Amino acid sequence: AYCRRLAPGAEDFGDDIAQEALVRAWTSLSQLADPARFRPWLFRIAWRCFLQQTRRRKPAFALDGNDDEAETIHGAPLTDRDVALARVDLERALARLKPEERAAITLCLSYGHSHGEAADMLDMPLGTVKSHVLRGRETLQRHLTGWRQAGRRKQAEAGT
């Protein structure tokens, strides 16, 4: 799931990254000094695989570009459709982040890791991870607010 989030809209690419990361982890398992640190070690391998593959491949993550079609939730009880649409909006917004921001946001906000744990997993300084989370969160809020306002305008136009 982490690798797929790194490559939104390109699930096959995310799956390839996950497969490569698992193979690399398996072949270098003897180098893991502390088995209690397996999870951060594996996330770090996945992150490095992602960076290497994007340098080679330069993927264009699929965004359909139909931001005007984003539907939003307006305080009404949530339906399954509302939740599904909210997820689509979130995935679109995540796809617009820089890879480093997306990785930090995913680890800290989606998976609940501390900034320090994410810094270890991404092999980045703690301050850099904090900056990526802050900037990524601000960008997400801007995109999601913009789509919400566009959805309200559409509903108002449809109601008249």
Accessible surface in RSA format (square Angstrom, percent):
REM  Atomic radii and reference values for relative SASA: ProtOr
REM  Chains: A
REM  Algorithm: Lee & Richards
REM  Probe-radius: 1.40
REM  Slices: 20
REM RES _ NUM      All-atoms   Total-Side   Main-Chain    Non-polar    All polar
REM                ABS   REL    ABS   REL    ABS   REL    ABS   REL    ABS   REL
RES ALA A   1   100.77  92.7  54.84  84.6  45.93 104.5  59.80  84.2  40.97 108.5
RES TYR A   2    14.10   6.6  11.92   6.8   2.18   5.7  11.92   9.0   2.18   2.7
RES CYS A   3    10.48   7.9   9.77  10.9   0.71   1.7   1.72   4.4   8.76   9.5
RES ARG A   4   106.27  44.6 102.32  52.2   3.95   9.4  29.31  40.1  76.96  46.6
RES ARG A   5    64.38  27.0  62.15  31.7   2.23   5.3  12.24  16.7  52.13  31.6
RES LEU A   6     0.02   0.0   0.02   0.0   0.00   0.0   0.02   0.0   0.00   0.0
RES ALA A   7     0.13   0.1   0.02   0.0   0.11   0.2   0.02   0.0   0.11   0.3
RES PRO A   8     7.30   5.3   3.16   2.9   4.14  15.0   7.30   6.0   0.00   0.0
RES GLY A   9    50.63  62.4   0.00   N/A  50.63  62.4  21.91  60.1  28.72  64.3
RES ALA A  10    14.30  13.2  11.17  17.2   3.13   7.1  14.30  20.1   0.00   0.0
RES GLU A  11   103.89  59.6  99.94  75.6   3.95   9.4  17.98  34.8  85.91  70.1
RES ASP A  12    96.10  67.3  89.07  88.7   7.03  16.6  42.95 101.1  53.16  53.0
RES PHE A  13     0.56   0.3   0.56   0.3   0.00   0.0   0.56   0.3   0.00   0.0
RES GLY A  14     0.16   0.2   0.00   N/A   0.16   0.2   0.00   0.0   0.16   0.4
RES ASP A  15    61.30  42.9  56.42  56.2   4.88  11.5  26.06  61.3  35.23  35.1
RES ASP A  16    73.78  51.7  68.78  68.5   5.00  11.8  21.52  50.7  52.25  52.1
RES ILE A  17     0.10   0.1   0.08   0.1   0.02   0.0   0.10   0.1   0.00   0.0
RES ALA A  18    32.74  30.1  32.28  49.8   0.46   1.0  32.74  46.1   0.00   0.0
RES GLN A  19   120.17  67.2 116.03  84.8   4.14   9.9  32.92  70.1  87.25  66.2
RES GLU A  20    38.95  22.4  33.94  25.7   5.01  11.9  28.55  55.2  10.40   8.5
RES ALA A  21     2.67   2.5   2.67   4.1   0.00   0.0   2.67   3.8   0.00   0.0
RES LEU A  22   104.02  57.9 100.20  71.7   3.82   9.6 100.56  70.6   3.46   9.3
RES VAL A  23    86.57  57.0  83.86  75.9   2.72   6.5  86.54  75.2   0.04   0.1
RES ARG A  24    75.58  31.7  74.14  37.8   1.44   3.4  37.86  51.7  37.72  22.9
RES ALA A  25     5.33   4.9   5.26   8.1   0.07   0.2   5.33   7.5   0.00   0.0
RES TRP A  26   192.72  77.3 179.90  87.1  12.81  30.1 152.86  81.5  39.86  64.7
RES THR A  27   101.44  72.1  67.04  68.0  34.40  82.0  60.07  80.7  41.37  62.5
RES SER A  28    24.52  20.7  23.93  31.9   0.59   1.4  18.90  40.2   5.62   7.9
RES LEU A  29    76.59  42.7  70.45  50.4   6.14  15.4  70.45  49.5   6.14  16.5
RES SER A  30   113.29  95.7  70.42  94.0  42.87  98.8  60.62 129.1  52.67  73.8
RES GLN A  31   140.67  78.7 112.12  81.9  28.55  68.0  40.52  86.3 100.15  76.0
RES LEU A  32    30.84  17.2  14.61  10.5  16.23  40.8  15.63  11.0  15.21  40.9
RES ALA A  33   102.95  94.7  63.40  97.8  39.55  90.0  73.94 104.1  29.01  76.8
RES ASP A  34    64.77  45.4  62.31  62.0   2.46   5.8  24.65  58.0  40.12  40.0
RES PRO A  35   104.86  76.4  94.11  85.8  10.75  39.1  94.81  78.3  10.05  62.5
RES ALA A  36    91.62  84.2  50.87  78.5  40.75  92.7  63.67  89.7  27.95  74.1
RES ARG A  37   102.30  43.0 102.15  52.1   0.15   0.4  39.28  53.7  63.03  38.2
RES PHE A  38    83.58  41.8  83.44  51.7   0.14   0.4  83.44  50.6   0.14   0.4
RES ARG A  39   121.36  51.0 118.79  60.6   2.57   6.1  49.42  67.5  71.95  43.6
RES PRO A  40    15.04  11.0  15.04  13.7   0.00   0.0  15.04  12.4   0.00   0.0
RES TRP A  41    30.87  12.4  30.75  14.9   0.13   0.3  15.03   8.0  15.84  25.7
RES LEU A  42    37.96  21.1  37.96  27.2   0.00   0.0  37.96  26.7   0.00   0.0
RES PHE A  43    23.18  11.6  21.90  13.6   1.28   3.3  23.18  14.1   0.00   0.0
RES ARG A  44    43.82  18.4  43.82  22.3   0.00   0.0   3.19   4.4  40.62  24.6
RES ILE A  45    20.74  11.8  19.83  14.8   0.91   2.2  20.67  14.9   0.07   0.2
RES ALA A  46     6.41   5.9   6.41   9.9   0.00   0.0   6.41   9.0   0.00   0.0
RES TRP A  47     5.99   2.4   5.99   2.9   0.00   0.0   2.41   1.3   3.57   5.8
RES ARG A  48   105.90  44.5 105.15  53.6   0.75   1.8  37.28  50.9  68.63  41.6
RES CYS A  49     0.00   0.0   0.00   0.0   0.00   0.0   0.00   0.0   0.00   0.0
RES PHE A  50     0.30   0.1   0.30   0.2   0.00   0.0   0.30   0.2   0.00   0.0
RES LEU A  51    39.65  22.1  39.50  28.3   0.15   0.4  39.54  27.8   0.11   0.3
RES GLN A  52    65.26  36.5  62.76  45.9   2.50   6.0  15.51  33.0  49.75  37.7
RES GLN A  53    31.31  17.5  31.31  22.9   0.00   0.0   3.18   6.8  28.13  21.3
RES THR A  54    23.24  16.5  22.27  22.6   0.97   2.3  14.88  20.0   8.36  12.6
RES ARG A  55   156.61  65.8 138.46  70.6  18.14  43.2  61.41  83.9  95.20  57.7
RES ARG A  56   162.50  68.2 123.41  62.9  39.09  93.1  66.97  91.5  95.53  57.9
RES ARG A  57   109.96  46.2  85.72  43.7  24.25  57.7  42.54  58.1  67.42  40.9
RES LYS A  58   158.04  77.1 137.58  84.4  20.46  48.7  95.15  85.6  62.90  67.0
RES PRO A  59    31.49  23.0   7.79   7.1  23.70  86.2  14.73  12.2  16.76 104.1
RES ALA A  60   100.24  92.2  66.38 102.4  33.86  77.0  74.65 105.1  25.58  67.8
RES PHE A  61    42.13  21.1  24.65  15.3  17.48  45.5  24.65  14.9  17.48  50.0
RES ALA A  62    65.91  60.6  46.89  72.4  19.02  43.3  55.65  78.4  10.26  27.2
RES LEU A  63    68.90  38.4  40.85  29.2  28.06  70.5  42.90  30.1  26.00  70.0
RES ASP A  64    95.18  66.7  58.12  57.8  37.07  87.6  42.51 100.0  52.67  52.5
RES GLY A  65    52.29  64.5   0.00   N/A  52.29  64.5  26.02  71.4  26.27  58.8
RES ASN A  66    60.64  41.8  56.41  54.5   4.22  10.2   4.65  11.2  55.99  54.1
RES ASP A  67    36.94  25.9  35.79  35.6   1.15   2.7  16.54  38.9  20.40  20.3
RES ASP A  68   106.06  74.3 104.76 104.3   1.31   3.1  28.00  65.9  78.06  77.9
RES GLU A  69   100.20  57.5  89.87  68.0  10.32  24.6  29.01  56.1  71.18  58.1
RES ALA A  70     4.55   4.2   0.00   0.0   4.55  10.4   4.34   6.1   0.22   0.6
RES GLU A  71    73.99  42.5  70.17  53.1   3.82   9.1  26.05  50.4  47.94  39.1
RES THR A  72    25.35  18.0   7.19   7.3  18.16  43.3  12.15  16.3  13.19  19.9
RES ILE A  73    57.17  32.5  43.07  32.1  14.10  34.0  45.68  32.9  11.49  31.2
RES HIS A  74    61.79  33.8  32.16  22.4  29.63  75.8  34.07  35.1  27.72  32.3
RES GLY A  75    80.85  99.7   0.00   N/A  80.85  99.7  42.39 116.3  38.46  86.1
RES ALA A  76    60.24  55.4  48.18  74.4  12.06  27.4  54.38  76.6   5.86  15.5
RES PRO A  77   119.24  86.9 103.21  94.1  16.03  58.3 115.38  95.3   3.86  24.0
RES LEU A  78   111.01  61.8  79.75  57.1  31.26  78.6  79.75  56.0  31.26  84.1
RES THR A  79    75.09  53.4  67.91  68.8   7.18  17.1  71.77  96.4   3.32   5.0
RES ASP A  80   132.45  92.8 122.21 121.6  10.23  24.2  39.21  92.3  93.24  93.0
RES ARG A  81   140.04  58.8 131.95  67.3   8.09  19.3  66.94  91.5  73.10  44.3
RES ASP A  82    27.26  19.1  26.97  26.8   0.29   0.7   0.54   1.3  26.72  26.7
RES VAL A  83    53.77  35.4  52.55  47.6   1.22   2.9  53.65  46.6   0.13   0.3
RES ALA A  84    50.88  46.8  47.40  73.1   3.48   7.9  49.88  70.2   1.00   2.7
RES LEU A  85    43.79  24.4  43.47  31.1   0.32   0.8  43.48  30.5   0.31   0.8
RES ALA A  86    39.99  36.8  31.50  48.6   8.49  19.3  35.76  50.4   4.23  11.2
RES ARG A  87   162.70  68.3 160.10  81.6   2.60   6.2  56.15  76.7 106.55  64.6
RES VAL A  88    75.15  49.4  72.56  65.7   2.59   6.2  74.96  65.1   0.19   0.5
RES ASP A  89    10.64   7.5  10.64  10.6   0.00   0.0   2.70   6.4   7.93   7.9
RES LEU A  90    65.85  36.7  65.85  47.1   0.00   0.0  65.85  46.2   0.00   0.0
RES GLU A  91    63.41  36.4  62.49  47.3   0.92   2.2  41.46  80.2  21.95  17.9
RES ARG A  92    30.40  12.8  28.83  14.7   1.57   3.7  12.22  16.7  18.18  11.0
RES ALA A  93     0.00   0.0   0.00   0.0   0.00   0.0   0.00   0.0   0.00   0.0
RES LEU A  94     4.91   2.7   4.91   3.5   0.00   0.0   4.91   3.5   0.00   0.0
RES ALA A  95    13.46  12.4   1.63   2.5  11.83  26.9   1.63   2.3  11.83  31.3
RES ARG A  96    88.91  37.3  56.82  29.0  32.08  76.4  14.86  20.3  74.05  44.9
RES LEU A  97     7.47   4.2   0.00   0.0   7.47  18.8   1.27   0.9   6.20  16.7
RES LYS A  98   126.83  61.9 122.64  75.2   4.19  10.0  78.06  70.3  48.77  52.0
RES PRO A  99    44.75  32.6  44.75  40.8   0.00   0.0  44.75  36.9   0.00   0.0
RES GLU A 100    54.31  31.2  54.31  41.1   0.00   0.0  13.46  26.0  40.85  33.4
RES GLU A 101     9.17   5.3   9.17   6.9   0.00   0.0   0.00   0.0   9.17   7.5
RES ARG A 102     1.85   0.8   1.85   0.9   0.00   0.0   0.00   0.0   1.85   1.1
RES ALA A 103     0.00   0.0   0.00   0.0   0.00   0.0   0.00   0.0   0.00   0.0
RES ALA A 104     0.00   0.0   0.00   0.0   0.00   0.0   0.00   0.0   0.00   0.0
RES ILE A 105     5.55   3.2   5.55   4.1   0.00   0.0   5.55   4.0   0.00   0.0
RES THR A 106     0.35   0.3   0.20   0.2   0.15   0.4   0.15   0.2   0.20   0.3
RES LEU A 107     0.00   0.0   0.00   0.0   0.00   0.0   0.00   0.0   0.00   0.0
RES CYS A 108    14.84  11.2   5.25   5.9   9.59  22.5   5.25  13.3   9.59  10.3
RES LEU A 109    85.48  47.6  55.31  39.6  30.17  75.8  57.97  40.7  27.51  74.0
RES SER A 110    57.12  48.3  19.71  26.3  37.41  86.2  13.68  29.1  43.44  60.9
RES TYR A 111    71.61  33.4  43.38  24.7  28.23  73.5  45.99  34.6  25.62  31.6
RES GLY A 112    62.57  77.2   0.00   N/A  62.57  77.2  30.57  83.9  32.00  71.7
RES HIS A 113    26.78  14.6  20.37  14.2   6.41  16.4  15.38  15.9  11.40  13.3
RES SER A 114    61.10  51.6  48.11  64.2  12.98  29.9  52.21 111.2   8.89  12.5
RES HIS A 115    65.75  35.9  62.76  43.6   2.99   7.6  44.76  46.1  20.99  24.4
RES GLY A 116    37.83  46.7   0.00   N/A  37.83  46.7  27.52  75.5  10.31  23.1
RES GLU A 117    82.42  47.3  77.53  58.7   4.89  11.6  28.15  54.5  54.26  44.3
RES ALA A 118     0.00   0.0   0.00   0.0   0.00   0.0   0.00   0.0   0.00   0.0
RES ALA A 119     9.12   8.4   7.59  11.7   1.53   3.5   7.91  11.1   1.21   3.2
RES ASP A 120    45.91  32.2  37.30  37.1   8.61  20.4  22.27  52.4  23.64  23.6
RES MET A 121     2.98   1.5   2.98   2.0   0.00   0.0   2.98   2.5   0.00   0.0
RES LEU A 122     3.07   1.7   0.00   0.0   3.07   7.7   0.00   0.0   3.07   8.3
RES ASP A 123    89.98  63.0  64.24  63.9  25.74  60.9   7.87  18.5  82.11  81.9
RES MET A 124    32.26  16.7  20.42  13.5  11.84  28.2  23.64  20.1   8.62  11.4
RES PRO A 125    94.88  69.1  82.82  75.5  12.06  43.8  94.31  77.9   0.56   3.5
RES LEU A 126    80.79  45.0  74.21  53.1   6.58  16.5  74.21  52.1   6.58  17.7
RES GLY A 127    44.38  54.7   0.00   N/A  44.38  54.7  35.69  97.9   8.69  19.5
RES THR A 128    51.90  36.9  45.42  46.0   6.48  15.4  29.51  39.6  22.39  33.8
RES VAL A 129     0.00   0.0   0.00   0.0   0.00   0.0   0.00   0.0   0.00   0.0
RES LYS A 130   100.97  49.3  97.02  59.5   3.95   9.4  48.70  43.8  52.27  55.7
RES SER A 131    43.46  36.7  38.95  52.0   4.51  10.4  11.00  23.4  32.46  45.5
RES HIS A 132    19.59  10.7  19.59  13.6   0.00   0.0  15.86  16.3   3.73   4.3
RES VAL A 133     6.23   4.1   6.23   5.6   0.00   0.0   6.23   5.4   0.00   0.0
RES LEU A 134   103.41  57.6 101.80  72.8   1.61   4.1 103.41  72.6   0.00   0.0
RES ARG A 135   108.29  45.5 107.09  54.6   1.20   2.9  54.07  73.9  54.22  32.9
RES GLY A 136     0.00   0.0   0.00   N/A   0.00   0.0   0.00   0.0   0.00   0.0
RES ARG A 137    99.07  41.6  99.07  50.5   0.00   0.0  28.16  38.5  70.91  43.0
RES GLU A 138    80.91  46.5  78.34  59.3   2.56   6.1  26.97  52.2  53.94  44.0
RES THR A 139    22.36  15.9  22.36  22.7   0.00   0.0  11.17  15.0  11.19  16.9
RES LEU A 140    15.58   8.7  15.58  11.1   0.00   0.0  15.58  10.9   0.00   0.0
RES GLN A 141   105.81  59.2 102.72  75.1   3.09   7.4  38.25  81.4  67.56  51.2
RES ARG A 142   153.63  64.5 140.12  71.4  13.51  32.2  74.52 101.8  79.11  47.9
RES HIS A 143    49.98  27.3  45.58  31.7   4.40  11.3  30.50  31.4  19.47  22.7
RES LEU A 144    47.51  26.5  44.79  32.0   2.73   6.9  44.81  31.5   2.70   7.3
RES THR A 145    54.14  38.5  54.14  54.9   0.00   0.0  37.58  50.5  16.56  25.0
RES GLY A 146    33.35  41.1   0.00   N/A  33.35  41.1  28.65  78.6   4.70  10.5
RES TRP A 147    13.29   5.3  13.29   6.4   0.00   0.0   7.80   4.2   5.49   8.9
RES ARG A 148    91.53  38.4  91.53  46.7   0.00   0.0  10.58  14.5  80.95  49.1
RES GLN A 149    89.93  50.3  88.10  64.4   1.82   4.3  20.16  42.9  69.77  52.9
RES ALA A 150    12.06  11.1  11.34  17.5   0.72   1.6  11.37  16.0   0.69   1.8
RES GLY A 151     4.25   5.2   0.00   N/A   4.25   5.2   3.28   9.0   0.97   2.2
RES ARG A 152   120.94  50.8 115.99  59.1   4.94  11.8  44.27  60.5  76.67  46.5
RES ARG A 153   142.54  59.8 138.63  70.7   3.91   9.3  65.74  89.8  76.80  46.5
RES LYS A 154    91.15  44.5  87.05  53.4   4.10   9.8  66.54  59.9  24.61  26.2
RES GLN A 155   108.97  60.9  98.29  71.8  10.68  25.4  39.92  85.0  69.06  52.4
RES ALA A 156    63.59  58.5  49.30  76.1  14.29  32.5  62.14  87.5   1.45   3.8
RES GLU A 157   122.88  70.5 108.01  81.7  14.87  35.4  47.52  91.9  75.36  61.5
RES ALA A 158    88.09  81.0  50.60  78.1  37.50  85.3  62.66  88.2  25.43  67.4
RES GLY A 159    69.45  85.6   0.00   N/A  69.45  85.6  35.52  97.5  33.92  76.0
RES THR A 160   149.60 106.4  87.19  88.4  62.42 148.8 102.21 137.3  47.39  71.6
END  Absolute sums over single chains surface
CHAIN  1 A     9475.1       7781.9       1693.2       5271.6       4203.5
END  Absolute sums over all chains
TOTAL          9475.1       7781.9       1693.2       5271.6       4203.5
